Structure formats: C-alpha cells, structure tokens
Amino acid sequence: MSTGTANLNINVYTESTPNPATMKFLVNKLLINNSLDFPTKESAEKSPFAKELFRFNFVTGVFFANNFVTITKTETADWADIEPILKEFVKGAVESELKIQEKAEEELASFEGSETEIKIQQILHDYVRPAVEQDGGAISYKSFNEGVVTVELRGSCSGCPSSTITLKAGIENLLKRMVTEVTEVVSEAL
C-alpha cells in the first residue's frame, strides 16, 4: 500500500473569498486538472466527494479546481462553527482519495471559433482564470456576438456581491484594451 498519497501528509488551510457565503479549502495536493461546479445537491450525483459534503445540512454548493474546494454554506451557519468540521472532512477525503467525479473527463484548454474568439478565450485562460481561481471561483467563455463577450462565473464568483465589479471593471476593461472588437462583457445567469 505505497500509493503516492499514503506517504503525503495532507494539510488543509482555509482562505476567505469575496463572497461571505463561501470559503476556500486548500490542500497540498492537486485535486483536479480542470474545475467542476456542483451548485446543488442534485448536481453532485456523479461526485462521491461532493455528495459526501452535501450530507452536511449547512452545505449548499461545492466547487473544485486545482488544489482547492470552495464550499458555500447556508445563511444561518457560522464559519466559526463549521470550518473545523469541514477542514477535517476535506483532509480525510483527500487522504482516502475519495473521487471528485466517477469518470475523469479531462478538459484541456482548446479554443474554438474565429480568430477574435480564440484571442478572447486565450486572454480569459491566461490572465483572468488565475485571478478568479485565487478567489475560489472559475470563469468560462460562452460566446462572442456583435462585440459582446458572454462568460459564466462559477464557484464563489456565482452570486458574489463583488462579481459585477470584477466583471465590468476588471475583465471588461482588460478585454476592451487587448481586443478592439470587444465592446462589453456580460455574465450568463446560472
């Protein structure tokens, strides 16, 4: 029984996110190469890890990316009470190699569309994605039509009070500067 993880002492630490209802639980191990969002208990059917998290009655959303899981709590739950419980659970789940999803469907960064669309997707991937992941969320490109870029925000970014500011002041300004065809960036509602 000498798997790579068995010898690795898993450490879990937390970071708050701009969304007060979400907390980022980071581990010293790569969990997933892409990102997966489980905004509801029903959506977690194919994720043993997320399904177990939803067993806690105070968990309302689960999001995985790289080396962290972002957990959304109910309004009535207090982070001071539930954070130690969730840290211990995440540590145990990672140590026992609880699967994040039944079948690994790797999502490689392959961009499609016109030259402008590919340029937009590359900028989102290289510049925006790392910043959004820092806050425990994810962004994905949806479409580009008549100057308007549509994206989807997930994880802690979904429903975050500051996501509109991030979208307009950050992402929109960056894309307008780097791609002259862009006039506006909007977020697709989940």
HELIX and SHEET records of a PDB file:
HELIX    1   1 GLU A   42  ALA A   44  5                                   3    
HELIX    2   2 PRO A   48  LEU A   53  1                                   6    
HELIX    3   3 TRP A   79  GLU A   95  1                                  17    
HELIX    4   4 GLU A  115  ILE A  123  1                                   9    
HELIX    5   5 LEU A  124  VAL A  128  3                                   5    
HELIX    6   6 ARG A  129  GLN A  134  1                                   6    
HELIX    7   7 SER A  163  ILE A  165  1                                   3    
HELIX    8   8 THR A  166  GLU A  172  3                                   7    
HELIX    9   9 ASN A  173  MET A  178  1                                   6    
SHEET    1   A 5 VAL A  12  SER A  16  0                                        
SHEET    2   A 5 THR A  22  VAL A  27 -1                                        
SHEET    3   A 5 PHE A  68  LYS A  73 -1                                        
SHEET    4   A 5 VAL A  59  ALA A  65 -1                                        
SHEET    5   A 5 SER A  35  PHE A  38 -1                                        
SHEET    1   B 3 GLY A 137  ASN A 145  0                                        
SHEET    2   B 3 VAL A 148  GLY A 155 -1                                        
SHEET    3   B 3 GLU A 184  SER A 187  1                                        
END                                                                             
